[in-house]
Amino acid sequence: MKREVKTESLTKYLFDAPKWQASLAAIILLGFAVDGVVFLASGEMRGIGFAFSIPAVAALILTKPFVSATARQEFTWNRSGLLALAGEVFMLLWMFTGIFLGAGFAYVFGVGFILAIRLVVLAAVADYRFGRMYAPAAIQTFAGAVVGVWFFGPEFVIPAVVSIIVFSVGVIVFLLLFDLPMKRTSGVGAMHFVNAFLAHLTNGSNDLEEYFHHISEYVSVPETTFFFKRSGKPDVWFVIPNLHPGPMAEIGGSNFPKVLHDTFAADAILLVSHGCASHDLNLISNRETKTIAKAIQTTRDSVVYTDMASRPVRTKHGTVSILSQRFGNSLLMVTTRSPEMTEDMDYSIGRIVMGESKGRYENVGFVDAHNCMTSVTNIIYPSTKTGNEFIAGADEAMNLMLDVKMHPFSVGAAQVIPPFERSEGFADMGIIAMVTDVDGIKTAYILFDGNNVHLGVREILRSAVLGLGLDEVEILTTDSHVVNSVSGRNPIGDAVSPGEFIPYVSEAVLKAVEDLSPASGGAATGICEEVEVFGPSRIVQLTSTVNAIVTNLLPLATLLLTTAFLLIMVVCMIVL
């Protein structure tokens, strides 16, 4: 049976280091506990507990200064204490082998083993350049070797030296092999990625952006914006960027919808929807948002406004439902598959739809509502059955909307910030509602700043809003990944039940209805030139490579550990 390892599952092992004082107390108490066990077993007080507590105390005191002198990341006293305590515990665990192979072998093996453990930990947490981390990693080992000579005599020197050499070579080979697959695919080592990733989780560091810069590419993609003008009231803009707000937290372009919203806060109420884009089109930094803003500004003056719009029309093709509304000779289409999975669509689907619209419409805004997260969240490609349903459904909707009657229309918009946190699925912009009124038919476009909607919640929200007197409703999300510190699963309606935030949805919709004013509208499509993004297939390569590395870690570590065990055992049998 093929064994699959999910990279995301490793995050369950993350925790905060205890206070260094607690680690120091535990180090000393363990030393006394060892002396107590030895006394009960032999009737003599030999003070052997010092052989474990002295190296650990030395490591606690010296590791932080050594690391701080050369490392890229902060290394706290608390982490120094925890690492020293862990080293002492590992040494004590290896002492159980002394029952069969002798105390000298067990101690000398433990001394070398903690060098390997400490070097891997420091490379992962403090600095991926493990050559710089060798000295701080070796503190506890060298202190243990000195203490070992004191307790076991001069003959301990050769086994200690062999243990240090064997484990030094073994862990360096391990780290080089660990780095190799990712270096081949992205040109940057895996430990660099781990170091930056853990720094992000523990320190809030943005070093991941530096890592992403190494694997990035420059792309030029279209964005489409619907501009609505109203006399005496703020404009309303509905933006469809074909770029992805990921990968997580404040890393990369995870918060670019909010950044874009704030960029034009003085000009309009902005709804930044989700276009056709996957993690391949993650901005490597929120700073790249300026390219989207520039594209919007460039096309803004070329918009031809009209006061005519169509009623909303909902069509269905296979599993795909499309809500279409025409403004002049531009068409807005919002797509969903709810209650089936509605996740990222590949960029090419949007380009196909835009290409097929030529000759029929001046502009087409093709929106992925991104509003139904199921247990499966796969990217939708044009070659799949579902991808073809989107393309064929869009083609049918575009044909249908050519002959619809046009009427004067009104637009209203409102924003409500509910009292929920990012950890509960709600990002910074909260809820923005845009309502159109065409010939008495009111349509609500309700945009949540978040990453998808929990299965079934979209239908609950639609029912609640339709109950307010609206005629048509669609729920959308920005797909902002600031709500995802690690996992990609934190949809609206999961951590917070719909009943708790429906009042805020209703408030936004009713305020937008109250804000309705006669409007003129138009759309424009601009090109976001030379945007720095992760690049096509980079995320797939990165994820598959990391998963492969994680899958092979245990066999590789077992092989190296077994080799070290046998070599050191032979030396100890000869010398001790």
C-alpha positions in Angstrom: 0.0 0.0 0.0 1.4 3.4 -1.0 2.0 5.6 2.0 1.1 9.3 1.5 2.3 11.9 3.9 0.6 15.3 4.1 3.0 18.1 4.7 0.3 20.0 6.5 -0.1 17.2 9.1 3.4 18.0 10.5 2.1 21.3 11.9 0.3 19.4 14.7 3.7 19.0 16.4 4.3 22.7 16.8 4.2 24.1 20.3 5.7 27.0 22.4 8.9 26.5 24.3 8.5 26.6 28.1 10.3 29.3 30.1 14.0 28.6 30.3 13.8 28.6 34.1 11.4 25.6 33.9 13.8 23.8 31.6 16.8 24.5 33.9 14.8 23.1 36.9 13.9 20.0 34.9 17.6 19.5 33.8 18.8 19.6 37.4 15.9 17.5 38.7 16.6 14.8 36.1 20.3 14.7 37.2 19.2 14.2 40.8 16.7 11.5 39.7 19.5 9.6 38.0 21.6 9.7 41.2 18.6 8.5 43.1 18.1 5.5 40.7 21.8 4.7 40.9 21.8 4.8 44.7 18.7 2.5 44.9 20.3 0.1 42.5 23.9 0.1 43.9 23.7 1.6 47.4 26.3 4.1 46.4 26.0 7.8 45.7 28.2 8.2 42.6 27.1 11.6 41.3 26.6 10.2 37.8 23.6 12.5 37.3 26.1 15.3 36.8 27.2 13.5 33.6 23.9 14.5 32.1 23.0 17.7 33.9 26.3 19.5 33.5 26.4 19.3 29.6 22.8 20.3 29.5 23.4 23.4 31.7 26.4 24.3 29.5 24.2 24.0 26.4 21.4 26.1 27.9 23.9 28.9 28.8 26.0 28.9 25.7 23.7 28.0 22.8 21.8 31.3 22.5 24.9 33.5 22.4 26.6 31.2 19.9 23.5 31.1 17.7 22.8 34.8 18.0 26.3 35.6 16.7 25.8 33.9 13.3 22.1 32.9 12.8 19.5 34.4 10.5 16.6 33.9 12.9 16.1 34.8 16.5 16.8 32.0 19.0 15.5 32.6 22.5 16.6 31.5 25.9 13.4 29.5 26.2 14.3 27.5 23.0 17.9 27.1 24.2 16.6 25.7 27.5 14.2 23.3 25.8 16.8 22.1 23.3 19.2 21.4 26.2 16.6 19.6 28.2 15.6 17.5 25.1 19.3 16.6 24.6 19.5 15.4 28.2 16.4 13.3 27.9 17.7 11.7 24.7 21.0 10.8 26.4 19.0 9.2 29.3 16.9 7.3 26.9 19.9 5.8 25.3 21.2 4.7 28.7 18.7 1.9 28.6 20.9 0.2 26.0 23.6 0.2 28.7 21.7 -2.7 30.4 22.8 -4.9 27.5 25.8 -3.1 26.0 27.4 -1.3 28.9 27.1 2.2 30.4 30.1 3.5 28.5 28.7 2.6 25.1 25.3 4.0 26.0 26.8 7.3 27.1 29.2 7.7 24.2 26.4 6.9 21.7 24.1 9.4 23.4 26.7 12.1 23.3 27.0 11.7 19.5 23.3 11.3 18.9 22.4 14.7 20.5 24.9 16.4 18.2 22.8 15.2 15.3 19.5 16.1 16.9 20.7 19.6 17.9 22.2 20.4 14.5 19.0 19.4 12.7 16.9 21.5 15.1 19.1 24.6 14.9 19.3 24.4 11.1 15.5 24.2 10.9 14.8 26.9 13.5 17.7 29.3 13.5 19.8 29.1 10.2 19.5 26.6 7.3 23.2 27.1 6.7 24.1 24.2 9.0 27.8 24.8 8.8 27.3 27.9 10.9 25.2 25.9 13.4 27.7 23.2 13.9 29.5 24.9 16.8 26.4 25.7 18.9 25.0 22.3 18.1 28.2 20.6 19.4 28.2 22.4 22.8 26.3 19.7 24.7 28.2 16.9 22.9 31.7 18.3 23.7 30.7 19.1 27.3 29.4 15.5 27.6 32.6 14.1 26.1 34.7 16.0 28.7 32.5 14.8 31.5 32.6 11.3 30.1 36.4 11.2 30.3 36.1 12.3 33.9 33.6 9.5 34.8 34.8 6.7 32.5 38.5 7.4 32.3 41.0 8.2 29.5 39.9 5.2 27.5 36.6 7.1 26.8 38.4 9.6 24.5 38.7 7.4 21.4 35.0 6.2 21.5 33.9 9.8 22.1 35.9 11.1 19.2 34.6 8.3 16.9 31.0 9.0 18.0 31.4 12.7 17.3 32.9 12.0 13.9 30.4 9.4 12.9 27.4 11.4 13.9 28.8 14.6 12.4 29.3 12.9 9.0 25.9 11.1 9.3 23.9 14.3 10.1 25.7 16.3 7.4 24.9 13.5 4.8 21.3 13.5 6.1 21.0 17.3 5.7 22.6 17.3 2.2 20.3 14.5 1.0 17.3 16.3 2.6 18.2 19.4 0.6 18.9 17.7 -2.7 15.4 17.0 -4.1 14.2 20.6 -3.7 17.5 22.1 -5.0 17.0 20.1 -8.1 13.4 21.3 -8.6 13.6 24.9 -7.4 17.3 25.7 -7.0 16.9 26.3 -3.3 17.4 23.7 -0.5 14.6 22.2 1.6 16.2 23.3 4.8 16.0 26.9 3.6 12.3 26.4 3.1 11.8 24.7 6.5 13.9 27.5 8.2 11.8 30.2 6.6 8.5 28.4 7.2 9.2 27.8 10.9 10.4 31.4 11.3 7.1 32.6 9.9 5.1 30.4 12.3 7.2 31.2 15.4 8.5 34.8 14.8 6.2 36.1 12.2 9.2 36.5 9.9 8.7 37.3 6.2 11.7 35.3 5.1 9.4 33.0 3.1 9.0 35.9 0.7 12.7 35.8 0.1 12.5 32.1 -0.5 9.6 32.5 -2.9 11.6 35.1 -4.8 14.1 32.4 -5.7 11.4 30.3 -7.4 9.2 33.1 -8.8 8.4 34.1 -12.3 7.0 37.2 -14.0 3.6 37.0 -15.7 1.1 39.4 -17.3 -2.5 38.6 -16.7 -5.8 40.5 -17.3 -8.1 42.0 -14.7 -11.6 43.2 -15.4 -13.3 45.9 -13.4 -16.9 47.0 -13.5 -17.2 50.7 -12.6 -20.5 52.2 -11.3 -21.0 55.9 -10.9 -23.7 57.5 -8.8 -24.6 61.1 -8.4 -23.6 62.4 -4.9 -22.5 59.1 -3.6 -19.3 57.0 -3.7 -18.6 55.0 -6.8 -18.8 51.2 -6.6 -16.2 49.0 -8.3 -16.4 45.3 -8.8 -12.9 44.0 -9.5 -12.0 40.5 -11.0 -8.3 40.0 -10.8 -6.9 36.7 -12.2 -4.4 36.5 -9.4 -4.4 34.4 -6.2 -4.3 35.8 -2.7 -2.0 33.2 -1.1 -0.3 31.3 0.2 -1.0 31.9 3.9 -1.1 34.5 6.7 0.8 37.7 5.8 3.2 35.8 3.5 3.2 36.6 -0.2 0.1 38.2 -1.6 -2.3 36.6 0.9 -3.9 40.0 1.8 -3.8 41.7 -1.6 -7.7 42.0 -1.8 -7.5 44.2 1.4 -4.5 46.1 0.1 -6.2 46.8 -3.2 -9.4 47.8 -1.4 -7.5 50.3 0.7 -5.6 51.6 -2.3 -8.8 53.0 -3.8 -10.7 53.7 -0.6 -10.9 57.4 -1.4 -12.3 56.6 -4.9 -14.9 53.9 -4.5 -16.3 51.1 -2.5 -14.3 48.1 -3.8 -15.4 44.5 -4.1 -12.3 42.4 -4.9 -13.7 39.1 -6.1 -11.9 35.8 -7.0 -11.0 35.3 -10.7 -9.5 32.2 -12.3 -6.3 31.6 -10.5 -4.6 29.0 -8.4 -1.6 29.1 -6.1 0.6 29.2 -9.1 -0.4 32.8 -9.4 0.2 33.8 -5.8 1.8 37.2 -5.6 5.2 36.8 -3.9 4.4 40.0 -1.9 1.5 42.3 -1.2 3.7 45.0 -2.8 2.9 43.4 -6.2 -0.7 44.7 -5.7 0.5 48.0 -7.2 0.5 46.3 -10.6 -3.2 45.5 -10.3 -3.9 49.0 -9.1 -1.9 50.4 -12.1 -4.0 48.3 -14.5 -7.2 49.5 -13.0 -6.1 53.2 -13.2 -4.9 52.8 -16.7 -8.2 51.5 -18.0 -10.4 53.7 -15.8 -10.5 56.7 -18.1 -11.4 54.6 -21.1 -14.7 53.3 -19.7 -17.8 54.0 -21.7 -20.6 54.4 -19.2 -24.3 53.4 -19.8 -27.3 53.7 -17.6 -28.8 50.4 -19.0 -28.5 47.0 -17.4 -30.3 43.6 -17.6 -32.2 41.7 -15.0 -30.1 38.9 -13.5 -30.3 35.5 -15.2 -29.3 32.3 -13.6 -28.4 29.3 -15.8 -27.1 25.9 -15.1 -24.9 23.5 -17.1 -24.1 20.2 -15.5 -23.0 21.0 -12.0 -22.2 24.6 -12.8 -24.6 27.5 -11.9 -23.9 30.9 -13.4 -25.5 34.2 -12.3 -25.2 36.6 -15.2 -26.0 40.3 -15.4 -25.2 42.6 -18.3 -24.2 46.3 -18.0 -24.2 47.9 -21.3 -22.2 45.7 -23.6 -20.2 44.1 -20.8 -21.2 40.9 -19.0 -20.7 39.9 -15.4 -20.8 36.2 -14.7 -20.6 34.7 -11.2 -20.1 30.9 -11.1 -20.5 28.3 -8.5 -21.0 24.5 -8.1 -22.4 24.6 -4.6 -23.3 22.2 -2.9 -20.4 20.6 -4.8 -16.8 21.7 -4.4 -16.2 25.2 -5.6 -12.5 25.9 -5.4 -9.8 27.5 -7.5 -10.1 27.3 -11.3 -7.0 27.2 -13.5 -6.1 30.5 -15.1 -6.6 29.1 -18.6 -10.4 28.6 -18.0 -10.8 32.3 -17.6 -8.8 33.1 -20.6 -10.8 30.6 -22.7 -14.0 32.3 -21.6 -12.7 35.7 -22.3 -11.4 34.6 -25.7 -14.8 33.1 -26.7 -16.6 36.4 -25.7 -14.9 38.3 -28.5 -17.4 39.6 -31.0 -20.2 39.3 -28.5 -19.2 41.6 -25.6 -16.7 44.3 -25.0 -15.7 42.9 -21.6 -16.5 39.8 -19.7 -16.0 39.4 -15.9 -15.8 35.7 -15.1 -15.9 35.2 -11.4 -15.2 32.1 -9.3 -17.6 32.6 -6.3 -15.3 30.3 -4.4 -18.1 29.5 -2.0 -18.3 25.8 -1.2 -15.5 23.9 0.5 -15.9 20.2 0.7 -13.5 17.5 1.9 -11.8 17.6 -1.5 -10.4 20.9 -2.8 -8.8 20.2 -6.1 -7.9 22.8 -8.8 -10.3 22.7 -11.8 -8.6 22.4 -15.1 -10.1 23.0 -18.6 -9.4 19.4 -19.7 -11.6 17.9 -17.0 -15.3 17.3 -17.1 -16.0 20.1 -14.6 -13.7 22.5 -16.5 -15.7 21.8 -19.7 -18.9 22.4 -17.8 -17.6 25.9 -16.8 -16.6 26.7 -20.3 -19.7 25.4 -22.0 -21.9 26.9 -19.4 -20.3 30.3 -19.9 -20.8 30.0 -23.6 -24.5 29.3 -23.2 -24.9 32.2 -20.8 -23.1 34.6 -23.1 -25.5 33.6 -26.0 -28.5 33.9 -23.8 -27.6 37.4 -22.5 -27.2 38.8 -26.0 -30.9 39.4 -26.5 -32.0 40.3 -22.9 -34.0 43.5 -22.4 -32.1 46.4 -20.9 -33.4 48.9 -18.3 -32.2 51.8 -16.2 -30.6 50.5 -13.0 -29.5 51.5 -9.5 -26.6 50.3 -7.4 -26.0 50.3 -3.6 -23.2 49.1 -1.5 -22.3 48.7 2.2 -19.5 47.2 4.3 -19.9 45.6 7.7 -17.1 44.3 9.9 -18.4 41.5 12.1 -16.7 40.8 15.5 -14.9 37.7 14.4 -11.2 36.9 14.0 -9.0 35.6 11.3 -8.7 32.4 13.2 -12.5 32.1 12.8 -12.4 32.5 9.1 -13.1 36.2 8.8 -10.4 38.4 7.3 -10.0 42.2 7.7 -12.6 43.5 5.2 -15.5 41.6 6.8 -18.6 41.6 4.6 -19.2 43.9 1.6 -22.6 43.8 -0.1 -23.4 45.2 -3.6 -27.1 45.3 -4.6 -28.4 46.1 -8.0 -32.0 47.1 -8.8 -33.1 46.6 -12.4 -36.8 47.0 -13.3 -37.7 46.3 -9.7 -35.5 43.1 -9.5 -33.0 43.3 -6.7 -29.8 41.3 -6.8 -27.3 41.0 -3.9 -23.7 40.1 -4.4 -22.3 39.4 -0.9 -18.6 39.2 -0.7 -16.9 37.7 2.4 -13.3 38.5 3.0 -12.2 34.9 3.7 -11.1 31.6 2.2 -14.2 29.8 0.9 -17.5 28.9 2.6 -18.2 25.7 4.5 -20.4 23.1 2.7 -24.0 24.0 2.9 -23.6 27.5 4.4 -24.0 29.3 1.0 -27.5 27.9 0.8 -28.4 29.0 4.3 -27.2 32.5 3.6 -29.0 32.7 0.3 -32.3 31.7 2.0 -31.8 34.3 4.8 -31.1 37.1 2.3 -33.9 36.1 0.0 -36.1 36.4 3.0 -35.2 40.1 3.3 -37.1 40.7 0.0 -34.2 40.3 -2.5 -34.9 38.5 -5.7 -31.5 36.9 -6.5 -28.4 36.4 -4.3 -24.9 35.0 -4.7 -22.3 34.5 -2.0 -18.7 35.1 -2.9 -15.3 35.1 -1.1 -12.1 36.9 -1.8 -10.1 33.7 -1.0 -7.9 35.7 1.2 -5.4 33.4 2.8 -4.6 35.6 5.8 -7.1 33.4 7.6 -4.8 30.4 7.0 -1.8 30.4 9.3 -0.9 26.9 8.2 -3.8 24.8 7.0 -5.8 25.7 3.9 -9.0 24.9 5.6 -10.7 27.7 7.6 -13.9 28.5 5.6 -16.7 30.9 6.5 -19.3 29.0 8.6 -17.0 26.4 10.1 -15.5 28.0 13.3 -18.5 30.3 13.5 -22.0 29.0 12.9 -24.1 30.8 10.3 -26.7 31.8 12.9 -24.0 33.9 14.6 -23.1 36.0 11.5 -26.3 36.1 9.5 -27.3 39.3 11.4 -24.2 41.0 10.0 -24.9 39.7 6.5 -28.5 41.1 6.8 -27.2 44.4 8.0 -24.8 44.7 5.1 -27.5 43.8 2.6 -30.2 46.2 4.1 -27.7 49.0 4.2 -26.8 48.4 0.5 -30.5 48.4 -0.3 -30.9 51.7 1.5 -27.9 53.0 -0.4 -29.4 52.2 -3.8 -29.1 55.1 -6.2 -29.5 55.5 -10.0 -26.3 54.6 -11.6 -24.4 54.4 -14.8 -21.8 51.7 -15.4 -19.2 50.3 -17.6 -16.3 47.8 -17.6 -12.8 47.7 -18.7 -10.1 45.0 -19.0 -6.5 45.9 -18.3 -3.3 43.9 -18.2 -1.3 43.5 -15.0 2.1 43.7 -16.5 5.1 41.7 -15.1 3.6 40.6 -11.9 6.0 38.5 -9.8 4.2 35.3 -8.8 5.1 31.8 -7.7 5.0 30.6 -11.3 3.2 27.8 -13.1 3.3 24.4 -11.4 5.7 25.7 -8.7 3.3 25.0 -5.8 2.6 21.5 -7.2 6.4 20.8 -7.5 7.0 22.3 -4.0 4.3 20.3 -2.3 5.1 17.0 -4.1 8.8 17.4 -3.3 8.2 18.2 0.4 5.8 15.3 0.7 8.3 13.0 -0.9 11.0 14.2 1.4 8.8 13.7 4.5 7.9 10.2 3.3 11.5 9.2 3.0 12.8 10.9 6.1 12.2 8.0 8.5 13.9 5.3 6.3 16.9 7.6 5.7 17.2 8.5 9.4 16.9 4.8 10.4 19.6 3.8 8.0 22.1 6.5 9.2 21.3 5.8 12.8 21.8 2.0 12.4 25.1 2.6 10.7 26.3 4.9 13.5 25.1 2.4 16.1 27.1 -0.4 14.6 30.3 1.6 14.0 30.3 3.0 17.6 29.5 -0.4 19.1 32.5 -2.0 17.3 34.8 0.8 18.6 33.5 0.5 22.1 33.9 -3.3 22.1 37.6 -2.8 21.1 38.5 0.1 23.4 36.3 0.0 26.5 
